[in-house]
Amino acid sequence: MVSLLLPFIAVGGQQTPIDQKVERILSQLTLDEKVSLTHGGSGFATKAIARLGIPEFKMTDGPHGVRGPKATYFPTGISLASTFNPALVGQFGVALGREARAFGTTVQLGPAVNMIRTPLGGRTFEYMTEDPFLASKMVVPIIRGIQSQGVAACVKHFAANNQEIDRMDVNTKVDERVLRELYFPAFKAAVKDGGVLTVMSAYNKLNGAWCSENPWLLNQVLKKEWGFRGSVISDWGAVHSTVATALAGCDLEMPGSYPGNFLNEKLAAAVRAGQVPEKVVDEMVRRNLRAMFTAQSMAPKEPAQANTAGHLNIARYVSDESITLLKNEGKTLPLDRNGKYKIAVIGPGASSVHGFSGGSSAVDSPYEISPLHGIQGFVGPNVQVEYALGVPYASDEGTRIPENVYASPVTAHIFLGMNLDGDEALTLSMKEVSVAGIHDAQKAIPKDNYSVRFETTIRPIVTGQYKIGTRSDDGSRLFIDDKLIVDNWKDQAATSKFTTLDLIAGTVYKVRVEYYQGTGEADCSLVWMPPTLGRDPEFWKAVELAKKCDVAIVCVGTNHKWDTEGWDKPSLKLMGDQGLLVRAVAQVNPKTIVVLTNGSPVSIENWDDEVKSILEAWYPGMEGGNSIARILFGAISPSGKLTVSFPVALTDSPAHQNPIVPNREYPGVNKEVDYSEGLLMGYRWFDAKGIQPAYPFGHGLSYTTFRYEGLRTGVKGGVQNVQFDLVNSGSREGGEVAQLYVRPINAPVFRPIKELKGFQKVFLKAGQKQTLTFELSKEAFGFFDPVAKKWRIDAGAEFEVLIGSSSRDIRLRTRVRVKDAAMWAD
């Protein structure tokens, strides 16, 4: 362990000064005071106990930026991992910790290291990768960086929280070997190598037990096997019991005091009733105080600062190194910064910013450079840049049906309770279907736990094919002429759901919308997407602009209406009509470049062959537009690599295969999700099934070329050494990520075809050569034996070592043999 973590570790069973301080305070606490430290005292902090000098344990959201005014909006988690540069993300961790301390925070609720199992995941942008080895290597420097500034990192969400749909009550069914080999490694590295001070338990159930009351997960694996001595913090509202949760190893229930809490006075009552031993509560408090005081002990003497010039530089360095060149046909890129020509910048992503949205990871930064502004600020005086929107992002959400389409007033029948039954509490006449209209008209309606039946008629003005549906926060149903056509009856964040109907102008259609509001935000409206694209002047304005310009840069992707906490994307396609826009522009301009700004893979199958270059920018932070411009115009060479496979079609992905039981693998049946793909997550699945991805894991092009040569191997001290030379064989400086994969030959059990077990990022000048060395210990070759409950490798086991530029671009290979058998515990 690094020296910064020493105060946290008891050496040889002896108490550290922090342990001694914790025990001294613990001996002076009353039971009620102890219990006050096992649950939040407010939304983001525990209560202080002034008489004993115990401060608030203050927390803040934001794995890529502090939830405070004018904080730095760093690139998101998938961007961080796309750098394949642990040293750089360590600098990010230091900067993030310094900003958290500047805002008076004790715990930074991040990093988030859940695996990317589905390309639809709403929080994929926060997570890092589909590969556990890569996640393990990236999470450690982030944690060490954060905690070096006197702020506890909180690695989340433990465990198997891999979808947002039904995340608060879904049961994920995963066998132990799959957990150990895929879903646990990043958490294990955070504890054993990163010394993380807090771990957040997930909302979901794991194999039938809530993660916050799962003794095997928390007490056995996390605390006993991995030696975690810090605090387990529940996700907000993820606790479901008092006794089971306390006995299972959850130490702190968040958020603060409210009637639904379980680890408050209910815990004190359980102790007094003999249901929970007081020593269990002592251990909970001990861990919470230890994490708090250990974080304080690491705080450097210099004052903390936020949004400094140095932090902005780190944000830009990360975005520089994360942006990934997917395609560059005919060396279209880089563009000439100083030439004399016209550029059309088109699309909703061109002028959009993304930081202050996305759920709990939103960051209130002082500015954010969009791609358009970055390009405008970077080009020389002779480059003319013009902009057109083309199409909006929002078309997939639909728009409210205009008032002039309603053929009769809307009658809203409002019921107390969520089942549309009993006596009506209120009946209102309204101009449109709108929950906002109800609250505006009648303040007496309660905030939560009510239902509404809206009845009206509509008369379309234009004949054609419509997408019509509801947008609701919590449940809604739509009936047209008494036929149920949209059923979205479930607890959820604001979500639009549609069906397609042919509607005739002038015809009156009977409409009924049913809605229930549970808790939290309330929203319900009748929405549609009318057949108006052919007459949309913005669309054709963009196409005409592209036709007149020498280069067209189309900025498309997703925003945080889709990539967000609380729900998953409805599809792999680009939002709305962006795909049509790309194709239309490419048909009139042969030099079309696409810049993707998004948080998860998107489908490119309908336009990939029609454009010259594709740049994947992810959500690149507040300096992202400047980085995009620097890469487009060649100030730097792209060096990012994909941390997730891009499927051609959604059904190519393991969680979306065509199973015997539809939806079993995703989003689940009866709130149960079966991880039946087992060990074949991500590129492992594509390899095993012989499926060609649109772009593979590890892919990323450069403006220069690299040659791999001179592979040699040897064994020293029981460690397998692999060495080769990497040569910049091109004409300019650039960065390359050399990747090492291990392929078992004649394995005694089922194993993936290959797995990432090493990577190095190097920057070389034109013609420069560098020798790279990888040291592979037994962990690189072993697998988890679910019978012995240990990791295992057999004597004489043979492996192929593969070296390449991506998982599908292997340049060198050799065979190695393991001499001795071994078995070791986690």
Summary of the structure (lengths in Angstrom):
residues: 826
radius of gyration: 27.7
end to end distance: 17.2
largest distance: 83.3
contacts: 3059
relative contact order: 0.11
helix: 27%
strand: 28%
